[in-house]
Amino acid sequence: MTPACAPARFDDRQVHWMPFGDLPHFLFSILHIDEPRGIADVLFRFSAGQQIVLHRHLAANHTFVIQGEHRLYEADGTLREIRPAGTLTVSPASEVPHREGGGPEQDAIVLFSMRPEPGQKLYEILADDGTVIADITLDTLRAIRAA
């Protein structure tokens, strides 16, 4: 029998959170870029009860939900999936656009380990009509980290 444990609380006071331009409802913190392997580990904080900008993941992602509920939404805003704290997900690249957000009561904090192939984009940020408004690559993250 597994002993009962009190719920853990993640203390993010030492995390250097940054906005991504003027895009609302999320903050991020670049933890590490493994240059030889081309892997980026980034924390995202998704605001409770909100949906972020439409986007698509063009590289493989390993995610781990540290706090709250990580919610995924279809492009039209319909709830697709809820990932509670403690959930590990390994997702391949996908052309399907979606939105993400935190649960109704608490911000979600999620570790993303992005694993692109050489030269592969990480994300495309999309306007509501699906047109690409920004490409995010490892070079983008390197530039942000250096700034």
Sequence and secondary structure as in RCSB ss.txt:
>XXXX:A:sequence
MTPACAPARFDDRQVHWMPFGDLPHFLFSILHIDEPRGIADVLFRFSAGQQIVLHRHLAANHTFVIQGEHRLYEA
DGTLREIRPAGTLTVSPASEVPHREGGGPEQDAIVLFSMRPEPGQKLYEILADDGTVIADITLDTLRAIRAA
>XXXX:A:secstr
            TTS  EEETTEEEEEEEEEEEETTTTEEEEEEEE BT     EEE SEEEEEEEESEEEEEET
TS EEEEEETT EEEE      EEEEE SSS EEEEEEEE  TT  SEEEE TTS EEEEE HHHHHHHHH 
